[in-house]
Amino acid sequence: MTTAMKVSHVGSKDLPIPPIKGGAVQLWIDKVSRALARTRMIQVISPWDPALPLHERHGMLCHDRVRFGRTYVRMFQKILGVDPYNYAKRVSRQLKAFSPRIVHIHGGGSMWIRPIRKAVGSEPRIVVHLHNDPGNELHKWCFREWDPRTVFVGCSRFICRAAERSIGVRADNCHVIDNGVDTNEFRPWWEQLDTRHAIRQRYGIPPDATVLLFCGRVAPEKGPQHLANAARQLMGKHPDLWVVFVGVYRDAADPWKRDWYDTFQLIHTHLEDAWNRVVFTGALPPSQMPEMMAMGDIFVGPAEWDEPFGMVYVEAMASGLPIVATRRGGIPEVVDRSAGLLVDRPGDLSEALTQMVANPPQRLSLGRSGRALVVRRFDWSVVAVSLEAFYDSLPLAKAG
């Protein structure tokens, strides 16, 4: 009888899995692990949380969580400033007990590879998953003497190219596995009109308004100030146009988030004349994002920085929203011309938004095409199949 392949997913040391405290990476691990556990023995290692058991098992999926005792934290991490039995070493002990054929690391950088390799031996393959731009996290990559058995996965071709530039990963050793979305949770807005009207009513938005939707922290690198600038003249011409900002923001002076407060002030300056048609929801849990998407008509992503992937774009497309966004980072790999309009600079948003606001049939056509693209490529079930094929392509990865 063939034994199911054992695969371990190692989460970062900051958030538990399932993502009860949020985290896009934690969501990815949770969704994909559940799908893989239909045919493989899956171990998920993450930090312990009081709301979760230290160990649990559901069929072929088991969770092993790492707990640091209060005495250890107080004595070593806080008083002495050292961590002799750190997260990587504790993870290694869990891996040794499970004996996986593949260890899939989501975070930690190169400093985790040596203790993990020592624990699991020479045969298992180690996969390092780059969910974010490694150029921003070079402190995690303290050496470049990669174990030749280490394979890299990136959420976009953009990330793989960035890894090649930043940490010397060979292009042929970095494979793209998409992020995903639950297309049953994020449904087209035209299939949930009652929810759409209820959410709009909650925020005082008329049911027949046209809503420009922004989701993300209201911070300068996300570019909400550019959306406000582009919307300024449009709101004067279209009295039914509203702008909704979904995400954490700062509307009062804050020495720790001064640039966030400055961004809010700039948005207010741009939209002051139509401030009664501007909504800031504040931070919301991930569970509320589907209904927030259902509220919108056009999703706007005016990013100034290179988004590694852009989960919110996939969520918006799954919800039937056409996209207007900047052509940065991995965004063009997610949003093609059948799903929205991409511009080269945030300052070019005005023309694209003008076209989209004035053309409801175009919005509906793009929204339907984007939804179809997401179902075809980004549903979690599709991502899991891609990952299974990747695992099976690795030497020594086949079940014995």
DASULVEN-V212122 format. One record per residue. N is the residue number from 1. PHI is phi in degrees with one decimal (none if undefined). PSI is psi in radians with two decimals (none if undefined). D_LAST is the distance of its C-alpha to the last C-alpha in Angstrom with 1 decimal. Layout:
n=<N/N>
phi=<PHI/PHI>
psi=<PSI/PSI>
d_last=<D_LAST/D_LAST>
//
This chain:
n=<1/2/3/4/5/6/7/8/9/10/11/12/13/14/15/16/17/18/19/20/21/22/23/24/25/26/27/28/29/30/31/32/33/34/35/36/37/38/39/40/41/42/43/44/45/46/47/48/49/50/51/52/53/54/55/56/57/58/59/60/61/62/63/64/65/66/67/68/69/70/71/72/73/74/75/76/77/78/79/80/81/82/83/84/85/86/87/88/89/90/91/92/93/94/95/96/97/98/99/100/101/102/103/104/105/106/107/108/109/110/111/112/113/114/115/116/117/118/119/120/121/122/123/124/125/126/127/128/129/130/131/132/133/134/135/136/137/138/139/140/141/142/143/144/145/146/147/148/149/150/151/152/153/154/155/156/157/158/159/160/161/162/163/164/165/166/167/168/169/170/171/172/173/174/175/176/177/178/179/180/181/182/183/184/185/186/187/188/189/190/191/192/193/194/195/196/197/198/199/200/201/202/203/204/205/206/207/208/209/210/211/212/213/214/215/216/217/218/219/220/221/222/223/224/225/226/227/228/229/230/231/232/233/234/235/236/237/238/239/240/241/242/243/244/245/246/247/248/249/250/251/252/253/254/255/256/257/258/259/260/261/262/263/264/265/266/267/268/269/270/271/272/273/274/275/276/277/278/279/280/281/282/283/284/285/286/287/288/289/290/291/292/293/294/295/296/297/298/299/300/301/302/303/304/305/306/307/308/309/310/311/312/313/314/315/316/317/318/319/320/321/322/323/324/325/326/327/328/329/330/331/332/333/334/335/336/337/338/339/340/341/342/343/344/345/346/347/348/349/350/351/352/353/354/355/356/357/358/359/360/361/362/363/364/365/366/367/368/369/370/371/372/373/374/375/376/377/378/379/380/381/382/383/384/385/386/387/388/389/390/391/392/393/394/395/396/397/398/399/400>
phi=<none/-76.7/-88.7/-63.0/-60.5/-98.6/-129.7/-110.1/-108.1/-107.2/-81.8/-68.3/-85.5/-102.7/-133.5/-79.4/-127.1/-59.7/-76.0/-69.7/-115.6/83.6/113.6/-65.4/-66.3/-63.7/-63.9/-58.3/-61.1/-62.6/-66.1/-69.5/-62.6/-62.1/-69.9/-67.0/-69.3/-73.4/-128.4/-133.5/-81.9/-116.0/-111.8/-117.2/-111.6/-154.4/-66.2/-74.6/-134.8/-55.3/-81.3/-126.4/-71.8/-67.9/-138.2/-153.9/-139.9/-131.5/61.2/-95.3/-111.7/-125.3/-111.9/-118.6/-110.3/-95.7/-116.9/-105.0/-67.7/-60.8/-63.7/-61.0/-61.7/-65.8/-74.0/-88.7/-74.6/-93.7/-83.3/-87.2/70.3/-128.1/-144.7/-65.1/-120.6/-77.5/-59.5/-61.4/-68.7/-68.7/-60.9/-59.5/-65.0/-64.5/-65.7/-60.1/-70.1/-83.8/58.3/-79.0/-88.0/-132.1/-114.0/-107.0/-97.3/-117.8/118.9/93.0/70.9/-67.4/-67.5/-84.4/-65.7/-63.9/-64.6/-68.2/-61.7/-62.2/-76.5/-92.6/89.2/-88.1/-79.3/-59.8/-86.8/-105.7/-112.0/-104.5/-100.1/-97.0/-87.3/-129.4/-65.3/-65.1/-62.9/-92.2/-132.8/-65.4/-63.1/-82.1/-110.1/-82.5/-146.6/-116.0/-82.8/-67.3/-57.5/-61.3/-87.9/-77.8/-118.1/-111.4/-126.4/-124.9/-80.2/-161.9/-63.3/-57.1/-65.6/-62.3/-66.4/-64.1/-65.7/-64.5/-69.8/-85.9/-128.6/75.1/-74.7/-63.8/-59.9/-80.4/-113.2/-128.1/-112.3/-88.7/-124.5/-65.7/-76.3/-136.9/-150.0/-86.7/-75.5/-85.7/-81.2/-94.5/-109.6/-57.8/-61.1/-72.9/-93.8/-140.6/-64.9/-63.0/-64.1/-58.2/-68.3/-65.8/-67.6/-62.6/-63.2/-58.8/-102.8/73.8/-98.3/-60.3/-63.3/-99.5/-70.8/-101.7/-110.4/-87.8/-112.7/-119.7/-128.2/146.9/-65.3/-83.7/-131.5/-59.2/-67.3/-82.5/77.2/-62.3/-64.9/-73.7/-60.8/-61.0/-65.5/-68.9/-79.7/-56.5/-71.9/-61.5/-68.7/-71.3/-87.4/-123.1/-65.6/-97.0/-89.0/-121.6/-124.5/-120.7/-107.1/-103.4/146.6/-66.3/-147.8/-126.7/-108.3/-140.1/-55.4/-142.4/-62.3/-85.5/-128.5/-60.1/-69.0/-67.9/-63.6/-61.9/-65.6/-60.3/-61.4/-67.1/-60.0/-62.6/-61.6/-67.1/-110.4/-56.1/-70.0/-125.6/-62.7/-73.4/-115.8/-120.2/-125.7/-115.8/-85.0/78.9/-66.5/-130.5/-69.1/-55.8/-63.5/-92.7/-63.7/-57.1/-73.4/-65.8/-62.7/-63.9/-76.2/-88.1/-116.5/-136.5/-94.6/-116.6/-121.0/-91.5/-58.4/-90.6/-101.8/-83.8/-62.5/-61.8/-144.8/94.7/-58.6/-63.9/-69.1/-66.5/-62.9/-66.1/-64.1/-61.9/-87.8/81.8/-94.1/-70.9/-111.0/-123.5/-151.6/-84.3/-87.2/-127.3/56.7/-89.4/-58.1/-63.3/-76.6/-99.7/-103.2/-96.3/-67.6/-78.3/-113.7/177.9/-116.5/-110.1/-120.8/-76.0/-134.1/-55.8/-68.8/-93.4/-64.1/-57.5/-64.8/-65.8/-68.5/-58.9/-63.1/-71.7/-62.6/-82.9/-133.0/-57.0/-60.9/-64.3/-60.3/-65.7/-63.4/-64.9/-63.1/-67.6/-66.3/-63.8/-60.3/-62.4/-62.0/-64.5/-59.8/-75.1/-121.2/-112.3/-60.7/-56.4/-63.6/-70.4/-61.6/-63.3/-63.3/-61.6/-68.3/-59.9/-63.1/-63.4/-56.8/-67.2/-82.8/-82.4/-56.5/70.9/-89.4/-79.7/-60.5/-91.3>
psi=<2.33/2.34/2.37/2.41/2.42/2.24/2.31/2.30/2.15/1.95/2.92/2.91/0.09/-0.50/2.50/2.86/2.27/2.82/1.12/-0.28/0.37/-3.04/2.02/-0.67/-0.73/-0.65/-0.76/-0.86/-0.78/-0.86/-0.80/-0.68/-0.70/-0.70/-0.73/-0.50/-0.04/-0.47/-0.14/2.72/2.05/2.26/2.30/2.15/2.25/3.00/2.58/2.60/2.49/-0.41/-0.08/2.62/2.77/-0.65/2.45/2.70/2.36/1.78/-2.13/0.23/2.15/2.53/2.19/2.06/2.51/2.16/2.34/2.13/2.70/-0.69/-0.77/-0.83/-0.79/-0.80/-0.90/-0.93/-0.64/-0.81/-0.92/-0.34/0.48/2.92/1.28/-0.51/1.24/-3.10/-0.77/-0.69/-0.67/-0.68/-0.74/-0.66/-0.72/-0.68/-0.74/-0.68/-0.57/-0.57/1.12/2.80/-0.47/2.34/2.03/1.89/2.26/1.35/3.05/-0.49/-2.91/-0.37/-0.28/-0.41/-0.75/-0.88/-0.59/-0.76/-0.69/-0.63/-0.71/-0.21/-2.98/-0.35/-0.82/2.57/2.44/2.19/2.17/2.12/2.11/1.71/-0.38/2.96/1.97/-0.35/-0.38/-0.07/0.67/-0.36/-0.36/-0.26/1.38/-0.22/2.78/0.18/1.25/2.40/2.21/-0.26/-0.07/2.27/2.54/2.54/2.39/2.71/-0.10/2.83/-0.57/-0.78/-0.72/-0.72/-0.67/-0.66/-0.64/-0.75/-0.72/-0.73/0.23/0.39/2.24/2.47/-0.62/0.00/0.26/2.06/2.45/2.16/2.10/2.73/2.95/-3.14/2.62/1.85/-0.12/-0.50/-0.81/1.72/2.74/2.45/-0.53/-0.18/-0.06/0.99/-0.58/-0.76/-0.75/-0.83/-0.65/-0.73/-0.72/-0.70/-0.66/-0.63/0.20/0.45/2.25/2.58/-0.47/0.21/2.76/2.11/2.11/2.13/2.25/2.31/2.17/3.00/2.44/1.35/2.72/-0.65/-0.40/-0.24/0.38/-0.44/-0.53/-0.63/-0.79/-0.73/-0.73/-0.57/-0.27/-0.95/-0.60/-0.70/-0.46/-0.57/-0.42/1.63/-0.18/0.11/2.26/2.72/2.22/2.21/1.98/1.99/2.93/2.48/2.97/1.98/0.25/2.71/2.28/1.95/-0.42/-0.45/0.87/-0.68/-0.50/-0.76/-0.72/-0.64/-0.76/-0.76/-0.69/-0.70/-0.76/-0.71/-0.77/-0.68/0.28/-0.68/-0.30/0.55/-0.42/-0.11/0.45/2.31/2.31/2.06/-0.38/-3.11/2.41/2.62/2.70/-0.51/-0.36/-0.11/-0.67/-0.74/-0.51/-0.73/-0.67/-0.33/-0.42/2.94/-0.63/2.24/2.26/2.17/1.53/0.70/2.41/-0.44/2.97/1.71/2.24/-0.68/-1.05/1.28/-0.65/-0.46/-0.72/-0.72/-0.71/-0.75/-0.69/-0.49/0.09/0.31/2.33/2.68/2.39/2.07/2.92/2.62/1.36/2.48/-2.25/0.04/-0.77/-0.35/-0.33/-0.80/1.87/3.11/-0.29/-0.21/-0.21/-2.99/2.22/2.46/2.71/-0.55/2.60/-0.52/-0.21/0.10/-0.58/-0.81/-0.75/-0.72/-0.66/-0.78/-0.76/-0.73/-0.63/-0.06/1.34/-0.68/-0.66/-0.71/-0.78/-0.72/-0.80/-0.68/-0.72/-0.71/-0.72/-0.72/-0.80/-0.69/-0.76/-0.79/-0.68/-0.56/-0.58/-0.01/2.55/-0.61/-0.64/-0.72/-0.73/-0.71/-0.72/-0.72/-0.69/-0.77/-0.68/-0.83/-0.80/-0.34/-0.21/2.33/2.47/0.13/-0.22/2.51/2.48/none>
d_last=<9.6/6.6/6.3/8.0/7.5/10.1/13.1/16.4/19.7/22.5/26.0/29.2/31.3/34.2/33.2/31.2/28.6/29.4/32.3/35.2/37.1/36.2/34.3/32.9/29.8/29.2/29.8/27.2/24.5/25.6/25.8/22.5/20.5/22.0/21.1/17.4/17.1/17.5/13.9/12.2/12.8/15.6/17.7/21.1/23.3/27.0/30.4/31.8/34.7/37.2/36.6/32.9/31.2/29.5/26.3/25.4/22.7/22.8/20.0/16.8/19.0/20.3/23.1/23.8/27.2/28.9/32.4/35.2/37.9/41.5/42.7/40.0/40.8/44.6/44.6/42.2/41.7/45.3/47.5/46.0/44.2/41.0/37.4/36.0/33.1/32.4/30.0/27.5/27.4/27.1/24.3/22.5/22.9/21.3/18.3/17.9/18.0/15.4/12.9/11.7/9.5/12.8/16.3/18.8/22.3/25.4/28.3/29.3/29.5/28.6/29.7/26.6/24.2/25.2/25.0/21.6/20.2/21.8/20.2/16.5/16.6/16.0/12.4/12.3/14.3/17.6/19.3/23.0/24.7/28.4/30.1/33.6/35.6/34.6/38.1/39.3/36.9/37.1/37.7/34.0/33.0/34.6/33.0/31.7/29.8/26.5/23.3/22.2/18.7/20.5/20.7/23.5/24.0/27.5/29.2/31.5/32.3/35.2/33.0/30.9/34.3/35.6/32.6/33.3/37.0/36.6/33.8/33.0/29.7/29.3/29.7/26.7/24.5/25.7/24.4/26.4/25.0/28.0/29.2/29.8/32.2/32.5/34.6/35.6/37.0/38.7/40.6/43.5/46.7/48.5/46.4/47.5/51.1/52.1/49.7/51.0/54.6/54.0/52.4/55.2/57.7/56.2/56.9/60.2/59.1/60.9/58.8/59.9/59.4/57.3/54.8/53.3/50.3/48.8/45.8/45.0/46.8/50.4/50.1/51.4/48.2/47.3/50.7/52.3/55.6/55.2/54.7/57.8/59.8/58.7/59.4/62.9/64.9/62.8/63.6/67.3/67.1/64.9/66.1/63.1/60.5/58.6/56.2/53.6/51.7/48.7/47.5/48.8/52.1/55.0/58.5/60.2/60.5/57.5/57.4/53.6/53.1/56.3/54.8/53.5/57.1/58.5/56.3/57.5/61.0/60.6/59.2/62.2/64.6/63.2/63.2/66.1/68.2/65.6/64.2/64.6/61.9/59.3/56.7/54.6/52.1/50.8/47.3/45.4/42.1/39.3/39.8/43.2/42.2/41.8/45.4/46.6/45.2/46.9/50.2/50.2/51.4/50.4/47.7/48.8/46.7/49.2/46.8/48.3/45.1/41.9/39.7/36.0/35.2/37.6/36.1/39.6/40.1/37.1/38.4/41.9/40.8/38.8/42.2/44.1/45.9/46.9/46.3/48.8/47.2/47.3/45.2/43.5/40.0/37.2/39.6/40.3/36.6/36.8/40.3/41.3/44.8/44.1/43.6/46.3/48.6/47.6/50.3/50.3/52.2/52.7/56.4/55.7/54.6/58.1/58.3/54.9/55.7/59.1/57.6/55.1/57.6/60.0/57.7/56.1/54.9/53.0/51.4/50.2/48.9/46.9/45.7/44.4/42.7/41.1/39.8/38.3/36.6/35.0/33.7/32.3/30.7/30.7/29.9/27.0/25.0/25.4/24.4/21.2/20.3/21.2/19.0/15.9/16.7/17.2/13.9/12.2/14.6/13.6/12.1/8.9/8.8/6.3/3.8/0.0>
//
